[in-house]
Amino acid sequence: MADLSANNFPVRKRSGFDSLWLSSPGLVYMALLLILPAGALIWQSFIDPKTGAFDLSVYRQLFSAGVYVKVLINTFVISAQVTLVCLLIGYPIALWLAGMEERRRRMAMWLVLLPFWLSPLLKNFAWIVLLARKGIVAQLLTGIGFETELNLLYGRGAVVFGMAHAMLPIAILTMLPTMLTIDNRLVPAAMSLGATRPQAFWRVFLPLSMPGVAAAGLLIFVMGLGFFITPSLLGSPNETVIGQMMITQVQKLFNLRLAGALAALLLAVTLITIALYDRVFGMSAVSGSGGAVKRGRIVGFFGGILIELGAAISDAIARVLPVRLGRGAFTVFVWLVIIIMIIPVLAFPPMAFSGSSFLEFPPKSFSLRWFETYLGSAQWTGATLRSAIVAILTGVLATLLAGFAAYGLARSKHKASGLIFLSFMLPMVVPNIVIGVALFYVFAKMGLIATNTGIVLGHTLSAIPVVFVILLTTFRAVDWRLIQAAATLGASRWQQIRLVLVPLVRGGAIAAFLFGLLHSFEELTIALFVGAGVKQTLPKQMWDDIILSISPTLAAASVFIIVVVTVLFVIAEKSRPR
């Protein structure tokens, strides 16, 4: 008699596209607001505006004028320097966090994440005050023996420091998950076989943590290529980057063709970097789909030399310094970095309560006059209200688009899932300055420049990656057997969603919405182009105030932002699934 067990009945496999189709709205959104606008902007740089014929004269102009080549090299070198600083400083912080128990780690992560959600605009503005010739840092250095007047601002060092300060939390957050997946029994096992602690770290832990390091390096470098706030505020003309030049071409000269050529150059450098990265390391480190880093022979050879050299130097130091002293120095270094990270958050409130007519730290008198000026100004309160409305709409739209896609990917095992994941990361990969100029070029033809709708659409595009990652993590943590159990007990599809799925993902969805809202509330680049100086968001109003006339009203507005960001950040962190 034939075996009638259930295992012998043919099972119809469901296609992976049954759930992947849910990512279609988000993919269409990015195609319409990212790929097509960027392509149109770049394409018009190849067309003669008078004849409509194919023309490369703007590129000949770019490469024949030494200033553009110098700016391109500047952008590349500064981004590389910032990447190196973030990896060297961020790795010990991530290592410190990985060694903590879960509860202490989450508390320590607040110190890392809070400065991350404070706008780079505010952080750089704080450093302008703190690092000024008569600022508190110069006074402290003079007090410990530096006799000459120090010029800490407006140079390469200040730019690299400011950019590294802004992007260091991203490097830490990217490296930490890889470290948490490493089996903590491996290092003790290596030591039981005769390796010293430094040798166990350099030869076991460090190689296993390299996927996170490689992913952090790529993200920081790509983001650095489109960074313009810090070079504009803390740098000199010698530190001019492509982002600044694109702003000049669009806002002052209205030369969209040259801006398109600069965008093409910046995007080409970004794509070449990603391609080289993929050849050396593989994209699994970014997408989270793979294990070890793929290394070529040359990279493996030099990596091996560095590992052996690091192990030898660490062993030599360990023989001279006691273990407790080494651990103490490590702890001091970590806390010193964290203190520097949160200094901008702590510096604004005292300056806002100053009675002086200019910004100073520490303030010499107490007054509420600048809060009264802020609350009594229609310009400042109008920009604040517009930012709040735009942020809420952005959070809702980004959560809906990313939520459908995240659910689809979490339920699918299709090979196309990796490609769709990378597609939703595109707004993070393409430099933000390119997105801003491309949206300006397309929205100008659609009548969406200087409209709240245009700003919401642009902010949603740039907020999708972070919202998508949070929601994807949330859906992947769901035990789908609970949904099946509800179905076997007679629950309808709507009841399964309302009574089982929604409670399971509510915390992650709230966190994703709030992080999308925070991203919009602090975003400057898109508001700078799409708002066109008519529809002012709060970051754009603050940018204008810094560029034109710095006043303590700016500090009062900054305190409001810090309070909002802190409250929303705490709610988002409390809502996120453990």
Secondary structure, DSSP 4 states (H G I P E B T S, - for coil): -----GGGS--PPPPTHHHHGGGHHHHHHHIIIIIHHHHHHHHHTTB-TTT--B--HHHHHHHHSHHHHHHHHHHHHHHHHHHHHHHHHHHHHHHHHHTS-HHHHHHHHHHHHHHHHS-HHHHHHHHHHHTSTTSHHHHHHHHTT--SPP--SSSHHHHHHHHHHHHHHHHHHHHHHHHHTS-TTHHHHHHHTT--HHHHIIIIIHHHHHHHHHHHHHHHHHHHHT--HHHHHH--GGG--HHHHHHIIIIIS--HHHHHHHHHHHHHHHHHHHHHHHHHT-THHHHT--SSPP--HHHHHHHHHHHHHHHHHHHHHHHHS-HHHHHHHHHHHHHHHHHHHHHHHHHHHHHHTB-SSS--SS-SSB--HHHHHHHH-HHHHHHHHHHHHHHHHHHHHHHHHHHHHHHHHHT---TTHHHHHHHHTHHHHS-HHHHHHHHHHHHHHHT-TTSHHHHHHHHHHHHHHHHHHHHHHHHHTS-THHHHHHHHTT--HHHIIIIIIHHHHHHHHHHHHHHHHHHHHH--HHHHHHSTTTS--HHHHHHHHHHH---HHHHHHHHHHHHHHHHHHHHHHHHS--
